[in-house]
Amino acid sequence: MNTTHPAADVHDHAMVVTRIADTQWRAVADDQTVGRSEATRRPDGRLFVSIDTWRDAVFDRLAAAMLADLPGPVHTVVDEADLALTSNWHRAGFTTRRREWEYQIPTDPRVTGLGEALPPDGVWLVPVGAVREDPLREAYQAIRDDVEASVGWASMPAEVLARPDGTPLFDPAKYAAAASSDRYAGLIRIVRRNRHARIGLVAVRPGQRRRGIARALLSHVLGALHHTGTGTAWAEVDETNTAATALFDGIGAERRASTLELVHP
């Protein structure tokens, strides 16, 4: 793949943008690379793009080239505090699709107030490392189907990697679960990184919500992190997910940043 986008006007006559691979573009001026861009398709099928340059004119040319070459819709993610970058994407025709809050969460139960939050009667916790893949996969699919039928799975910040055929790829060592009868009623994914950890997903299946299962899962995971010396965890929550934002706000988590997902039709 080698598609060339010549200069649009006299002001950038020395710049040439070339599609150097299916998912990569390069801007060259005076024999120097002045910018690069890339497209990535996520497991849920959405196409995300990024541009690496400090020059607005180069950004505009790369954005135009990518949009001309790619099928829509096209998405990107920006830190809301980066006003210059956000403005560049808006200038290219992108609009804000959703906002996601990044939370910093204390793990000390004396701060969160979770203490030993217990699951409701008939539900018990399966710790990280003891979760079985088959019921985990079944619970994940039930939760995903329910979310997809309502607000849409694209509103969830979590992303589960997939095999080439699209089948979700799970690592049970990163999950804890709440079990009920012969299936999992809820799940939480935790990824440890040095002295902090990231909570990638907290979800409860339909018919089991508003029973304290999510609080019990958070209490279990945060307590375990605190016990091993990890003082904080991080999580992302869509601003429209009022249940999740109320849960994190209620345990002393702090909103430290916000991320915008932008889309071009």
Steps between C-alpha positions, in 0.01 A plus 500: 500500500653828388246776442637852456302811596661799326505849646162673509620859445804720461556536875594133543632423154813338646307247709396156379286258700536134405313194620795273565299201632136401548492680835785752480557839335806723487540871423829610341622853432845588366601133526421499874223306674282765668214284618355151524157355552358157567166319509416211733189283499394400850353159587149650503544603137541876548777672304722739700757739357791700640728770359852585615615850404552841660394701194134583443539507122652152503225376731234630262661331200541166677144511633363577153702217346384245757136600470522475122649151518301344786136393525299680766426534775848579633573559869777652709564559870644818653576633844236769554763724657697502172307785344730538198471135395124496560468813284700333222264202490193726509645695208527172310127442548502278809231550765484390863330163542554438872702601805678259733617586851827360631479424872780458750373262765646451849537138603500557879161379633516771766485756218257328265261404778452163333651302786404137459205565269336160467301371202128434549362166617555223248799673341865438581826643372749312283843664545747590229678186388209267579256617231404240239496603134173341382266668753704821465445498125129427542452784750695744284285417196175535696610839632620614160177395328297695756713814468500475120120487501476817709773766489732305269823324593700781340408709807706267717863602556610139541641311209557124492756380249377262233636214291519547119150350468359762740459266797580684828834400650489476880774473758325366814805603706389863459143449623309453822134401491184484704344155469134409536380142465676355194596826329673831562278792597770763456864550414785745543825521303817625663839559338798562729781729388788550743365706791155567359220308333227562245144380530395427145143384553244469780175346380200314638266291291132589448274398786781522756554875508430737792583225749845621605693258280713770334588649840599156629722437198666840539548443874664165433737621229592834660555331835735246341694780330529691827623188678784462246605865526327650198355831615295604199317355204367665184181456303312663211125562507271637232341820633152373408542189718338655806511179704875460452580867562289494819683187614849647451406844628361333811822321594727804488630458146622821336434607144849580376448541126246467222532347157290577195414251230453690173343362183491591133204350309 
